[in-house]
Structures are given as structure tokens and as C-alpha cells.
Amino acid sequence: MLSEIVNLLRERGGASSVQEISLLLKIDSSALHPMLDLLERKGRIVKMELPCKKNC
């Protein structure tokens, strides 16, 4: 599953939301978060904080 996440991000050119990734891979976002954290710790992905769009 970890390689599927990395491949998906590569195919999409990087930035995707957790919700978008979970929908595309048909996995609950609560299960996806720990996998993304692991990939970030291993240096496979970089977490990007996007600026708030509304009501910040």
C-alpha cells in the first residue's frame, strides 16, 4: 500500500489532499494518516501545509 501511495503522488505530480488520496485508493483517511506519516519519516514524501482558504 505504501508504494501505491507514492506511485499515486508521482502520477498526479505531487500535491494531493488526504481526502483525495483516500478516495482514489479506496482507503479510510484514518488508516491513511499513519501511512503518510511513515512515508514522511522515511523521506519518501514531504508534507506540505497549505494556507487556510476560509475563516482563518
C-alpha beads as a LAMMPS data file, in Angstrom:
LAMMPS data file: protein, C-alpha beads

56 atoms
55 bonds

1 atom types
1 bond types

-500.0 500.0 xlo xhi
-500.0 500.0 ylo yhi
-500.0 500.0 zlo zhi

Masses

1 110.0

Atoms # bond

1 1 1 0.000 0.000 0.000
2 1 1 2.872 2.411 0.735
3 1 1 4.242 2.057 -2.785
4 1 1 0.734 2.634 -4.170
5 1 1 0.569 5.938 -2.300
6 1 1 3.976 7.035 -3.607
7 1 1 3.068 5.972 -7.162
8 1 1 -0.231 7.841 -6.995
9 1 1 1.511 11.016 -5.854
10 1 1 4.103 10.681 -8.630
11 1 1 1.408 10.157 -11.269
12 1 1 -0.517 13.187 -10.058
13 1 1 2.556 15.380 -9.923
14 1 1 2.723 15.610 -6.146
15 1 1 0.276 17.560 -4.031
16 1 1 -2.972 15.810 -3.195
17 1 1 -5.158 16.067 -0.127
18 1 1 -5.572 13.195 2.305
19 1 1 -9.244 13.054 1.346
20 1 1 -8.399 12.822 -2.343
21 1 1 -5.816 10.074 -1.806
22 1 1 -8.188 8.090 0.407
23 1 1 -10.943 8.269 -2.203
24 1 1 -8.669 7.257 -5.074
25 1 1 -7.160 4.332 -3.159
26 1 1 -10.460 3.389 -1.506
27 1 1 -8.980 3.516 1.993
28 1 1 -10.281 5.285 5.083
29 1 1 -8.426 8.511 5.830
30 1 1 -7.877 7.390 9.440
31 1 1 -5.885 4.424 8.086
32 1 1 -4.084 6.602 5.553
33 1 1 -2.670 9.133 8.040
34 1 1 -0.233 6.699 9.733
35 1 1 0.988 5.514 6.327
36 1 1 1.625 9.082 5.203
37 1 1 3.443 9.781 8.483
38 1 1 5.677 6.747 7.901
39 1 1 6.443 7.786 4.322
40 1 1 7.303 11.271 5.553
41 1 1 9.647 9.928 8.274
42 1 1 11.386 7.747 5.667
43 1 1 11.848 10.763 3.399
44 1 1 9.684 9.321 0.613
45 1 1 7.207 12.219 0.706
46 1 1 7.202 15.771 2.037
47 1 1 4.197 17.072 3.930
48 1 1 3.034 20.465 2.745
49 1 1 0.819 22.666 4.858
50 1 1 -1.497 24.627 2.618
51 1 1 -2.708 28.056 3.692
52 1 1 -6.229 28.210 5.028
53 1 1 -8.784 29.108 2.363
54 1 1 -11.659 30.334 4.565
55 1 1 -12.160 31.651 8.083
56 1 1 -8.570 31.523 9.308

Bonds

1 1 1 2
2 1 2 3
3 1 3 4
4 1 4 5
5 1 5 6
6 1 6 7
7 1 7 8
8 1 8 9
9 1 9 10
10 1 10 11
11 1 11 12
12 1 12 13
13 1 13 14
14 1 14 15
15 1 15 16
16 1 16 17
17 1 17 18
18 1 18 19
19 1 19 20
20 1 20 21
21 1 21 22
22 1 22 23
23 1 23 24
24 1 24 25
25 1 25 26
26 1 26 27
27 1 27 28
28 1 28 29
29 1 29 30
30 1 30 31
31 1 31 32
32 1 32 33
33 1 33 34
34 1 34 35
35 1 35 36
36 1 36 37
37 1 37 38
38 1 38 39
39 1 39 40
40 1 40 41
41 1 41 42
42 1 42 43
43 1 43 44
44 1 44 45
45 1 45 46
46 1 46 47
47 1 47 48
48 1 48 49
49 1 49 50
50 1 50 51
51 1 51 52
52 1 52 53
53 1 53 54
54 1 54 55
55 1 55 56
